[in-house]
Amino acid sequence: MNNKIKIPIAKPYLDDSDKKIISSVLDSDFLSGGPYLKKFEEKFAEFIKTPFSCAVSSGTAGLHLAVKALGIGPGDEVITSPFSFIASSNCILYEKAKPIFVDIDEDTFNINPEKIEMAITEKTKAILVPHIFGQAAEMDKIMSIAQKHRLMVIEDACESLGALYRKIPVGSFGNVGVFAFYPNKQMTTGEGGMVVTNSQKVDRLCKSLRNQGRSKGDKWLESKILGYNYRLDEMSAALGISQLKKLNWMIKERRKIANLYNKELSVAKGIKIPHIALNRTHTWFVYVIKIFNGKRDLIMKRLSAKGVQTRNYLPVIHLQPFMQKMFGYKHGSFPIAEKISRETLALPMFIGLQKEAIKYICDEIKKN
Ligand SMILES: *Cc1c(COP(=O)(O)O)cnc(C)c1O
């Protein structure tokens, strides 16, 4: 990508209320562990409709805590999707458990529930479900498989904040749900994440683990367990509060952009626009099209030459060099995910992306 980017793929939406609340933190004496942290957690739990929430320093940190707090460890297997951001498998490896991949649904790009049961063994402890690109996985089927086999469920909702499945927010189905607030997500805190749960025990454990294994009521600097520094600072927590206030509006704006793309691309030759499955809402972390006839990379290059940044979301996890080395995965191990990975292209998606820019991007794509 040596050409100057005129239209980036993503951009955070920040306004005066965001600047104001951050500067109010700077005027106080609490830059960490202050009142905004607690308020952000409370407001977020209200939004997702879970009783407990624990703010952390990133989505990846949140996923690690989720795996750890559920007691998953060496020798355990966790079923997950190869078509996700690498963090959703790395968090399993951090605890020396093994990710067991299951191929995906061709239309939603989420884990295919029909293939989960075949992958269950006596070592399986949990299903880690990524909700990809802003749309929920098929939670009814996944939850009933989990119940039948007494497996725990971790939802990686880092790409799908605000998405609903049968009107229920993602992140609230499983034992634990994890969200991320990196600047390209639906809302941002700079870096940051959130772990939500229905279990007070899991919540307490996460809050202790994020703070060097210290618990409320412990003596200062007494660690009962091995912990980490996964705390979210007060500036980030404050930004989380002001971002969360406008989250529903921001999702609506993203939806408008997706609709404009849909209009331009729905009849384009060799292109398939995103599919929204039954009983689901989409919150558009990214707008991803499928490009057939092998022209994905060519179109990507042409867009780049026109100053339009795109991404080949997502490369499959099992073919990442270190994964191949560790587990011996080959091309063809998960054919649907690999095929989708060759065909998909993420187009610019951010609030403020103008109708004219969308037309400019789509015209270039339609030259096909
Ligand atoms: C963004 C993301 C994460 C977490 O990312 P951080 O950069 O650690 O906040 C985890 N899983 C998925 C699927 C993601 O898209």
The ligand as an SDF file (V2000), in Angstrom:
LIG
                    3D

 15 15  0  0  0  0  0  0  0  0999 V2000
  -11.0300   -6.7600   18.1890 C   0  0  0  0  0  0  0  0  0  0  0  0
  -11.2070   -8.1810   18.5330 C   0  0  0  0  0  0  0  0  0  0  0  0
  -10.7410   -8.7140   19.7410 C   0  0  0  0  0  0  0  0  0  0  0  0
  -10.0040   -7.9370   20.8100 C   0  0  0  0  0  0  0  0  0  0  0  0
   -9.1230   -7.0190   20.3720 O   0  0  0  0  0  0  0  0  0  0  0  0
   -8.2300   -6.0570   21.2800 P   0  0  0  0  0  0  0  0  0  0  0  0
   -7.4300   -5.3610   20.2520 O   0  0  0  0  0  0  0  0  0  0  0  0
   -7.4320   -6.8970   22.1810 O   0  0  0  0  0  0  0  0  0  0  0  0
   -9.1380   -5.1420   22.0330 O   0  0  0  0  0  0  0  0  0  0  0  0
  -11.0060  -10.0440   20.0140 C   0  0  0  0  0  0  0  0  0  0  0  0
  -11.6790  -10.8160   19.1530 N   0  0  0  0  0  0  0  0  0  0  0  0
  -12.1630  -10.3460   17.9970 C   0  0  0  0  0  0  0  0  0  0  0  0
  -12.9410  -11.2590   17.1060 C   0  0  0  0  0  0  0  0  0  0  0  0
  -11.9130   -9.0180   17.6260 C   0  0  0  0  0  0  0  0  0  0  0  0
  -12.3650   -8.5650   16.4540 O   0  0  0  0  0  0  0  0  0  0  0  0
  1  2  1  0
  2  3  1  0
  2 14  2  0
  3  4  1  0
  3 10  2  0
  4  5  1  0
  5  6  1  0
  6  7  2  0
  6  8  1  0
  6  9  1  0
 10 11  1  0
 11 12  2  0
 12 13  1  0
 12 14  1  0
 14 15  1  0
M  END
$$$$
